[in-house]
């Protein structure tokens, strides 16, 4: 292993303009394989500074070791005095200054390139939620949510069969129901914000890591040259389910991307609700069961029993069996200081449906319903 690192450092020192040979040698112990221009610049910068640090380490500690051994008192050497030696002080001031400038120039170049989000080919708005991502393709008019796809039962199953299933899929915590799809060879601008707490959109292979902050809009960019599936995660501690908030970006050829956009538009059109439709209780319950499965059961469990104390049971609860307005306000606005996030990002029909489902399922038999008009009035 040490010989491989020495060989890699030798490659890097021999050609500072291209530090990539170290990538194949130390890929298991280093950054992910870069897939964008920025990621490659970050990797080269990281490797260059690592090599400089190694050289400084060898020179400094080599000189110290040599001096300690060869100029020790036991062989008759006496300590030299460098007090107020102008030449020595100038040397040990100039050398670090030159080293820092040599490191600062490529670092500044990379940082400036990272922040240059001008002239993008497309823009995607990313919104962080507890605990999922919302994506809006601003030019295409496509929107969707992306959540962890692996069922919670599969994650928590510690039986031999459960462990075997997880071992067979090393990405079981990095799978999502709706991946981000982007075309290769196009500059993609990402603008980020958050609905509740601070999140961070991080895809290591792209060299992208940007905080999503409530009330602020930040941006970053990437351009993928090679088709493939690239994975990341929320890199900001955003709450109890922080570890279950993955990111999957699928880069495809432009022709396939065009087909994907057309398919998404058809899917969205099919899912749109008639704004004039009057829903029955049974219709809202049926729709609400699907919304609950996609958004609520990860915390409150499919049987509504929750995981107390962080996530109380909905079955037989005072909220789900109490006044409708209190229930609606809690789901719409969330509860500050607790794990209960706001779900105002859902449509009026979805909110009405899931609350109606909760009030008429398990041990809850209120017999009442929340209408989309009730949600619409709350938004005003």
C-alpha positions in Angstrom: 0.0 0.0 0.0 2.8 2.5 0.9 4.6 1.6 -2.3 1.5 2.4 -4.3 1.1 5.8 -2.6 4.8 6.6 -3.2 4.4 5.7 -6.9 1.3 7.8 -7.1 3.1 10.8 -5.5 5.9 10.3 -8.0 3.4 10.5 -10.9 1.9 13.7 -9.5 5.2 15.4 -8.9 6.4 14.5 -12.4 3.4 16.1 -14.0 1.6 18.7 -11.9 -0.4 19.7 -14.9 -2.2 16.4 -14.9 -2.5 14.8 -11.5 -5.1 12.2 -12.5 -2.8 9.1 -12.5 -3.1 9.0 -8.7 -6.9 8.5 -9.1 -6.7 4.9 -10.3 -4.0 4.1 -7.7 -5.8 5.5 -4.6 -9.4 5.5 -5.6 -10.4 3.3 -2.7 -9.0 5.8 -0.2 -9.7 9.1 -1.9 -12.4 11.3 -3.5 -15.0 9.7 -5.8 -14.1 9.5 -9.5 -14.8 13.0 -10.8 -17.4 13.2 -13.5 -17.5 17.0 -14.2 -15.0 19.7 -15.0 -15.3 21.2 -11.5 -15.0 17.8 -9.8 -11.8 17.2 -11.8 -10.4 20.6 -10.8 -11.3 19.9 -7.2 -9.6 16.6 -7.3 -6.4 18.0 -9.0 -6.3 20.8 -6.4 -6.8 18.3 -3.6 -4.0 16.1 -4.9 -1.6 19.0 -5.6 -2.0 20.3 -2.1 -1.6 16.8 -0.7 1.6 16.3 -2.6 2.9 19.7 -1.4 2.1 18.8 2.2 3.9 15.5 1.8 6.9 17.2 0.5 6.9 19.7 3.3 6.5 16.9 5.8 9.5 15.0 4.4 11.7 18.0 4.2 10.9 19.4 7.6 10.9 16.1 9.6 13.8 14.8 7.5 15.9 17.8 8.5 14.8 17.5 12.1 15.6 13.8 12.2 19.0 14.3 10.6 19.8 17.2 12.9 18.8 15.2 16.0 20.8 12.2 15.1 23.9 13.6 13.4 24.3 16.7 15.6 23.6 15.3 19.0 25.5 16.4 22.0 26.9 12.9 22.6 29.1 13.1 19.5 30.5 16.4 20.5 28.3 18.9 18.6 27.2 22.2 20.1 24.0 24.0 19.4 24.3 26.8 16.8 22.7 30.1 17.6 20.4 31.7 15.0 19.2 34.6 17.2 18.6 37.7 15.1 20.1 36.1 12.0 18.5 38.2 9.3 19.3 35.8 6.4 17.7 32.8 8.1 14.6 34.8 9.1 14.2 36.1 5.5 14.5 32.6 4.2 11.9 31.0 6.5 9.5 33.9 5.7 9.9 33.8 1.9 9.6 30.1 1.5 6.2 29.7 3.3 5.0 32.8 1.4 5.9 31.3 -2.0 4.3 28.0 -1.0 1.0 29.7 0.1 0.9 31.7 -3.1 1.5 28.6 -5.1 -1.5 27.0 -3.4 -3.7 30.0 -3.4 -3.6 30.6 -7.2 -5.1 27.3 -8.3 -7.5 27.3 -5.3 -8.8 30.7 -6.3 -9.2 29.6 -9.9 -11.2 26.6 -8.9 -13.5 28.5 -6.5 -14.2 31.2 -9.1 -15.2 28.4 -11.6 -17.4 26.8 -9.0 -19.3 30.0 -8.5 -19.8 30.8 -12.2 -23.4 29.8 -12.8 -23.8 32.1 -15.8 -25.2 31.0 -19.1 -26.7 27.7 -18.1 -28.5 25.4 -20.6 -31.2 24.6 -18.1 -32.2 25.4 -14.5 -33.6 23.1 -11.8 -35.0 24.5 -8.6 -34.3 22.2 -5.6 -36.2 22.5 -2.4 -35.2 20.6 0.7 -37.9 19.2 3.0 -37.8 17.0 6.0 -37.0 14.5 4.6 -37.2 14.5 0.8 -36.2 16.7 -2.1 -38.5 18.7 -4.4 -37.4 19.3 -8.0 -38.8 21.9 -10.4 -37.5 22.0 -14.0 -38.1 25.7 -14.7 -37.9 25.6 -18.5 -39.7 22.3 -19.0 -42.5 22.8 -16.4 -41.8 19.4 -14.8 -42.1 19.0 -11.0 -41.8 16.0 -8.6 -40.7 14.9 -5.2 -37.8 12.5 -4.6 -37.8 10.3 -1.5 -36.0 7.2 -0.2 -37.4 4.2 -2.1 -36.3 1.4 0.2 -39.2 0.4 2.6 -38.4 1.1 6.3 -39.2 -2.5 7.1 -36.3 -3.6 4.8 -33.9 -1.2 6.6 -34.8 -2.2 10.1 -35.1 -6.0 9.5 -32.2 -7.5 11.4 -33.0 -11.1 10.6 -30.5 -13.1 8.5 -32.8 -12.7 5.5 -33.0 -8.9 6.0 -29.2 -8.6 6.3 -28.8 -10.7 3.2 -31.1 -8.5 1.3 -29.2 -5.4 2.3 -25.9 -7.0 1.4 -27.2 -7.8 -2.0 -28.0 -4.1 -2.6 -25.2 -1.8 -1.3 -27.3 1.2 -2.4 -30.4 0.4 -0.3 -30.0 3.7 1.6 -29.3 5.6 -1.6 -32.3 4.5 -3.8 -35.0 7.0 -4.6 -38.5 6.7 -6.1 -37.9 9.6 -8.6 -34.3 10.4 -9.7 -33.2 13.7 -11.1 -32.7 13.2 -14.9 -30.3 15.6 -16.7 -28.9 15.6 -20.3 -25.2 15.0 -20.8 -23.0 17.8 -22.1 -25.4 20.5 -20.8 -24.6 23.1 -18.1 -27.2 22.6 -15.4 -27.8 25.4 -12.9 -29.2 24.3 -9.5 -30.9 26.9 -7.4 -31.6 25.8 -3.8 -33.8 26.7 -1.0 -35.5 24.8 1.9 -39.0 24.6 3.3 -38.2 24.0 7.0 -34.6 23.6 8.2 -31.1 23.8 6.6 -30.3 21.0 4.2 -27.4 20.5 1.8 -27.5 19.1 -1.7 -24.3 17.0 -2.2 -23.2 14.9 -5.1 -19.5 14.1 -4.6 -18.9 12.9 -8.2 -20.0 16.3 -9.5 -18.0 18.3 -7.0 -21.2 19.9 -5.9 -22.2 20.7 -2.3 -24.4 23.6 -1.5 -26.6 24.4 1.5 -30.3 24.9 1.1 -31.4 27.5 3.6 -35.0 28.5 4.4 -35.8 32.0 3.1 -32.6 32.2 0.9 -31.8 31.1 -2.6 -28.3 29.7 -3.3 -27.1 28.3 -6.6 -24.4 26.0 -8.1 -23.9 24.1 -11.3 -22.5 21.0 -13.0 -22.1 19.6 -16.5 -21.9 15.8 -16.8 -20.1 14.4 -19.9 -20.6 10.7 -19.2 -24.1 9.0 -18.9 -24.6 7.1 -15.7 -26.2 7.1 -12.3 -24.6 9.3 -9.6 -25.6 9.3 -6.0 -25.4 11.8 -3.1 -27.0 12.7 0.2 -28.2 15.6 2.3 -24.9 16.7 3.9 -26.5 18.9 6.7 -27.8 17.4 9.9 -31.5 18.2 9.3 -33.3 16.1 11.8 -34.1 12.5 12.9 -34.4 11.2 9.3 -31.3 13.0 8.0 -29.7 9.7 7.0 -32.7 8.8 4.8 -32.6 11.7 2.4 -30.6 10.5 -0.6 -30.0 12.1 -4.0 -29.8 10.2 -7.3 -29.0 12.0 -10.5 -29.3 10.1 -13.8 -27.4 11.6 -16.7 -28.7 10.5 -20.1 -28.1 11.4 -23.7 -30.0 14.5 -24.9 -32.4 12.4 -27.0 -33.4 10.2 -24.0 -33.8 13.3 -21.9 -36.3 14.8 -24.3 -38.3 11.5 -24.2 -38.2 11.6 -20.4 -39.5 15.2 -20.3 -42.4 14.2 -22.6 -43.2 11.2 -20.3 -43.1 13.3 -17.2 -45.5 15.9 -18.7 -48.0 13.1 -19.6 -47.7 11.7 -16.1 -48.3 15.1 -14.5 -51.3 15.8 -16.8 -52.8 12.4 -15.8 -52.4 13.2 -12.1 -53.9 16.7 -12.2 -57.1 17.1 -10.3 -60.2 18.7 -11.6 -60.5 22.0 -9.6 -64.3 21.9 -9.8 -64.7 18.3 -8.7 -66.6 17.6 -5.5 -65.0 14.7 -3.7 -66.9 12.1 -1.6 -65.5 10.8 1.7 -64.6 7.5 0.2 -62.8 9.1 -2.7 -60.7 11.3 -0.4 -59.9 8.3 1.8 -58.7 6.3 -1.2 -56.6 9.1 -2.4 -55.4 9.9 1.1 -54.1 6.4 1.6 -51.7 6.8 -1.3 -50.6 10.2 0.0 -50.1 8.8 3.5 -48.0 5.9 2.1 -45.7 8.3 0.2 -45.3 11.0 2.9 -46.4 10.0 6.4 -46.0 6.3 7.0 -42.2 6.5 7.2 -42.6 8.2 10.6 -46.1 7.2 11.7 -46.0 3.7 10.4 -48.5 2.0 8.0 -50.7 1.0 11.0 -50.8 4.5 12.4 -49.1 3.5 15.6 -46.0 5.8 15.1 -42.7 5.5 16.8 -43.1 7.3 20.2 -42.0 9.6 21.5 -40.6 11.3 18.4 -43.5 10.3 16.2 -46.8 9.8 18.2 -49.5 7.4 17.1 -52.2 8.8 14.9 -54.5 5.9 15.7 -56.7 7.0 18.6 -54.9 10.4 18.9 -56.6 13.5 20.1 -55.4 15.4 16.9 -56.8 12.9 14.4 -60.0 12.5 16.4 -60.4 16.1 17.5 -61.4 19.4 15.8 -60.8 19.4 12.0 -59.2 22.9 12.0 -56.5 21.9 14.5 -55.7 18.8 12.5 -55.5 20.8 9.3 -53.3 23.5 10.8 -50.9 20.9 12.2 -50.4 19.1 8.9 -50.2 22.4 6.9 -47.9 24.4 9.2 -46.0 21.6 11.1 -45.1 22.1 14.7 -41.9 24.1 15.5 -39.5 22.4 17.8 -40.6 18.9 17.0 -40.1 16.4 14.2 -43.4 17.3 12.7 -42.6 19.2 9.4 -45.0 21.3 7.3 -46.6 19.6 4.4 -47.9 22.7 2.7 -46.0 21.7 -0.4 -48.7 19.1 -1.2 -51.6 20.1 -3.3 -55.0 21.1 -1.8 -56.5 17.8 -2.8 -53.6 15.8 -1.4 -53.7 17.6 1.9 -57.5 17.2 2.2 -57.2 13.6 1.2 -54.5 12.6 3.7 -56.1 14.3 6.6 -59.5 12.8 5.8 -57.8 9.4 5.6 -56.1 9.9 9.0 -59.4 10.9 10.6 -61.2 7.8 9.3 -58.7 5.0 9.6 -57.4 2.6 12.2 -59.2 3.5 15.5 -60.3 6.9 14.2 -63.9 6.9 13.0 -64.8 10.6 13.0 -66.9 10.2 9.8 -66.0 13.8 8.8 -63.8 15.1 6.0 -61.6 18.0 5.0 -62.4 19.4 1.6 -59.9 20.9 -0.9 -61.7 24.2 -0.4 -60.8 24.2 3.3 -57.1 23.9 2.4 -57.4 26.6 -0.2 -58.9 29.0 2.3 -56.0 28.2 4.8 -53.5 29.2 2.1 -55.0 32.7 1.7 
